[in-house]
Amino acid sequence: MSLHPCLERRWPLGAAAVAALLMPLAPLFLQLPSGAATAGRSSGAATAATRATVEEILDGPDLWIERRRARVHDRATAPELLRSGESRAQLAFQSGAAGRMNQLTQLRLGSRCSQLDQGQILLSGAQSLCLRSARLSVRGTHVLVELDSRGAATVSVLEGQVDVEPLPVTTASGTAPPAPTGPVTSVGQGQRLRLSAEGRVLALEALSAADYRAFVEGPLVDGFTTPLPGQPALERSVAAAAPGLSLACAARPDTALVEAVNGARRQAGRQAFSPLPADLADRNCRYLAPVLRRILASGDCDHDSQRWQALQQEPARSAGLTPVSELIACPGARAIDPAVVLQRWLGSPVHTNLLFNRPRASHLDCVQLTASGRTAAMCTTWGGGGPRPAT
């Protein structure tokens, strides 16, 4: 039997077994406009996700494209299935849009339709997404979509507007997705739509400042370093909905520690490190903030090798710079004293070597984070050429 692209196997099972498991489920579609309808749409119209490139992976290597483990830069093509276990990931679609997958999320790409089986995804840009019984036309906006195990969904529009069209619930294995069956529901900025598994509108409600805070501090923002398309518009929306709330990095620059290191380099006859370009400094802060949070919470003053490797693999570095090494100022009961931190580093041959004897290291950036009365700091050095492991 030939399965519909949305019903192809997603685990290493036979086709018959998968068909038996999936027949009770109604498909969730992501559809391209076709024919004359396409011609009448603006250039901002949403498209189907026929290709997606992995831009970032957080929380370990538990992201898969079909049965192969995915890495940064890997590409998935319709009708392949993307699924996250304990990892989170950011995808770049060929339309120019992006998607961030939370843990335990499944998305199958398609040239005419794609299927989201479960989980939570943040869409940024012109990328349509449809639930089992409704299609979402997402055009240049930021929308958070969650599908539970029963098929019920929530659609939260953080910025922009989304049109939701009902689709018939079906178990047919035809080659084309069903047409919309009812009126369009427009979900505006700052609103949340709740849908039943059958596509019935349960509620259309306003998002609160607490909802925005939960998003900003949640898993689809925390730790990601790759910017989203149209992120400035999202930041303005967040600030307007919850004054004082920002998508900016939670850690703060530690310029005093940078100056202490550069002073020691000058005394040793070395050239001072240059500051990172602004975009890399922001990425570096977003990378380091969750690492410092873990150190402060656990007391384990050590590197996060998985996140460090992910940082090294990220594309589009400014001025050809890549991470070379990182140094940790372990938590203390009081504020960080740059002179004390520097003396500890200079008392370690390993850290001294990192600060003075890495020919490729030309730039330095340090940040610090305070929680529960304790402060920790980390510095990373950057330079041209290939990356090296943390030490």
N, C-alpha and C positions, 0 to 999 in steps of 0.2 A: 504494500500500500504506500502511496506517495503522500507524505504529510504536507499540510499547509506550512509555509515558512515560519509562521508564528507557533507552530506545534512541533517543530523539529526537536530532536532530543537535546536536553540540557544537562543530563548526567550520563555517565557511561552505561546506558541501558539499551536494550534492543528497541527498535522502532515500535513493535507491537506493544511492548510493556509501557513505553512512554505514552503511546496513544491511549491506552487503557487508563493510565493515571490522569491524563489531561482532559479527556472527554467531558468530565463534569465541569470543567472550567470554561468560563466565557472569555474569549480573547480580548486583549487590550491592544488598541491600535494606535499607530503613529503614521499618519497618511500624508502623502504628497497630493496636492491639487493636480489635476490632469486636464488635458485638452484645453478647451476654450476658457475654462475657469482659471487656468494658470495665467493666460494672457491678460486677464483683467486685473490681476493682483499687482500691488506695488512691489518695489524691490525689497521692502521690509517683510514680505510675507514669509511665514514659517515654512520650512522644508522638512522632509523626512531624513532621518539619520542613517544614511547609507554607509558612512564611514565615520570612525571615531579614533582619535589618536590619544594614547594615555600620556597625560602631561605630568601627573604627580601621583604618588602612592604614599599613604601614611599608615602607620600602625602595623608595619610588617609586610611581608610579601604575599598576602592572602587575597590577591586579585587574579581572576582567571578569564581568559578568552577561550570559550569552549573548555577543552580539557588541558590546555597549556597555561602555565603560569605566566602572567603578564608582567612586563617590565616597562619602565618609562620609555617613551618613543614607540612602543609597539602599537600596531594598528589593527583594529577590528573592522571587518567588512560584512555587510549584510549577506547571509542571515545569521551571523555569529552571535553567540550569547556572551555578554559581559556579566560576571557575577562577583560580588565581594563577599568574603567571609568576615574575618576580623579586621580587615583593612578598609580604609576609605580612599577615594580616588577622584581626581579631576580629569575629565575628558574634553578634548577639543573636537567638535563636529566640523565636517567639511563646509557647513553653511557659515562658519564664523562664530557660531554660538558655542557655549561651554556647558558642561554638566558636572556637578559634584555628586558622587554616590556615597551615601552613608554605608555603614557596615550592613551586611545581610541584605543586599539589594541585588536584584536581577533585572537586566535590560537586554532584550534581543533586538539587534538592528535589522532593518529591512529596507529594500529598495522601494517597496510600496507600503509596507506596514512593519511595525516593530511592536514587541510585546514586553511590558513591564510586569513581572510576576509578583514582586513584593518589594518592600523597602521604601526608602526615602531618597529623593533626588532634588537638587536645586538646579534649575535651568536658568541660564543667563543668555539672552539674545533670541534671535528669531528661530525657534525650534519648537515645532508642534509636538505635543505629547497627549496621548489618549488613554483613558482608563478603560476598564473592561466594558463599560457601557456608556462612555462619553469621550469625545475628542476635545482636547484643549488646544486652541490656537494661540500660541505664545509668540508675540512679535516684539522683539527688542525690549524685553522686560525681565524681571527677576521674580520667579515663582517657585515656591517650595511645595512639592507634591509628596504625599505619603499614602501608600496603599497597604492596608492591613491584610492579614491572612484570610479574612472573609470576603475581601474585595471592596470593602468600604474605603472611601478616600476623603482626604482633606486637601484643598487647594488654597494656599495662602499666597496672595499677591503682595510682595514686598515693595515693588516699584512697577509702575506701568498698568497694563490692563490685560486680562485674559478672557477670551470668549469660549464658553463651554457648550458643546453641541451633544445632545444625547445620541447614542447608538443603540441599535437593538441588541439585546443579549442573545447570543447565538453560540451553538457548538458546532456549526457547520465547518467543514474543512475546505471551503472554496478557495480560489486563488486571489480574490479581491476582498478588501474590507467592506463592511456594510456601510450604507449611506446613513447620514443623520436622520433621526426619526421625530424630532420635535423642535421647539423654539430654542434659540440661543440664550444662554444666561451669561451676562457680562459681569465679570468680577473685577472691581476696580482696585486701585492702589489702597492698601491698608484694609483689605477685606479678606475673609476666609469663607470658602464654600465647602459645606459638608455634603457628601453624596453617599447614598446607600449603594450596596453591591449591585443593585438593579438600575442605578443611575438616577434615582429619585432625589431631588433636592431636599435635604433635611434642614438646612439652615444656611443663611447668608448673614454673616456677622462681622463686626468691626474687630480688627486686631488691636490689642492693647499695647501700651508701652512695655508691659511685662513680656508679651509675645515677641516683640522686637528684641528685647534683652536676651530672651532665651535663644533666639536665632543667633545673635552676635556672639554669645558665649557658648554656642552649641557646636556639634561635631562637623557642621558644614562650613564653618568659618575657622574655628580654632586650629592653628597649626598649618593651615594652607598658606603657601608662599606665592603661588602663581596667581596673578591678578585675574579677575573675571572681566569679560567684555562689558563695557559700560559701567564699571564699578563706581566711578564718581557719581553717577545718577543714583545708584543704590545707597551710597554714603549720604547723599543729600536727603533721600527718603527716610533713612534711619534717624538722622539728626532731627528732621522735622517731626517725626512721630514720637521720638523719645529724646527730648533735649538733654544734652550732656552725654548721650550714648554715641559711640563711634566705632567704626570698623578698624581704627588704627591699632597698631600693635600695643599689647598691654604692658610690655616692658618699656624701659626708657633708656636712652643712650647714656653711656658712662664715659663722658669726655675726659674726666679726671684720670681714669685708668689708662685711656689712650695716651694722654699727655705724659703720664708717668713712664709708660713703656718707651715712648719716643725720646724722653729725656735720657733714659738709660742707653738707648741706641746711639744718641749723639755723643755721649760720654765715651762710648766704646768705638767711636769713629765710624759708626754706621749711619746711613741715611735714614731719616725719619720715615715711618710708614705714611702713606697717603691715605686720606679718607675715602671710603667707598662712595661711588656715585649714589645719588639719592634713591634710585629704584632698587639697587642692590642692598643698600642699608635697610630699606623697608623689608625686603625679603629676608635678610639676615635676622632682623628683629622678630619677624613672624616665625622663623625657624627656631630661634633660641627661646622664645617665650614659653612654649609648652615643655621644652627640655628643662628650663629653670624651675617651672612649676613642679615637675616630677621630682627634681632634686630637693626642693624645699619640702615637699610633702613626704618623701621617703627617707631623706637623710642620706641617701646613697649618692655620694658625690662622684658620679662617673658619667662618661659619655653615652649617648644614645646612638649606637652604631648604625641602626637601621635608618633613623632620620638623617644622620650624617651622610650616609650613602645616597639617600634620596635627594638631599640638597646638592650633592656633587653631580647628579645625573640630570638636574633640571636644565631645560634648554634656554636659549636667548639670554645669555649672560651679557652684561654691559661691558664694553671695552675689552672683550675677550677674557674677562676675569673669571676664575673658578676658585672654589675653596681649597686652601692648602692644608691648614691645620687649625685646631681649636684648643683653647686653654680655659680651665675652669677656676674661678675663685669660689671656693666652697662656702656654704652658708655660715654666717656668724650671727650672734645675738644682736649686734649693733650694725650701723651702716658700714658699708664697705670703705676701708681705708686703703687708698691706692698704694701708699708706700709699703704697708704691711703685705699686701697681695704681691707686689713686685718683689719684695725680699724673699717671700716663699718661693716664687717662681725661679729667682736667681739662685736659690739654694738647691735646685733640682737640675742635674745635668740635662735631663730630657727637655724640660721647659726652657732652659737657657738656650739649648740648641734650636728650639722652635722660634725663639725670639730673635736670635742673632745669626743663625747659620743656615737659613733656608733661602738660597739665591732667588728662587721664584717668588717668594713672598714680598709683595710690594705695597699692599694695602692692609689696613687694620680697622676692625670695627668691634666695639665692646658695648654690651648692654647689661643692665641689672634689673632684678625683679625682687619686690618685697612682698612677703605674705606672713601673716601671724607674727609680726615683729622680727622676722628674720630676713636677711637679704643675701642673695647669691648673684654672681656675675659670671659672664662668659665672654671671651674674645675669640674672633676668628680672623685668621690671616688669609689673604687672597692674592692671586697672582696669575700671570699668563701661563699657558701650557696645560697639560693634563692634571687632574686632581690627584691628591695623595690622601691616604687614610688619616683619620684623627689620631692624635697621640696624647 
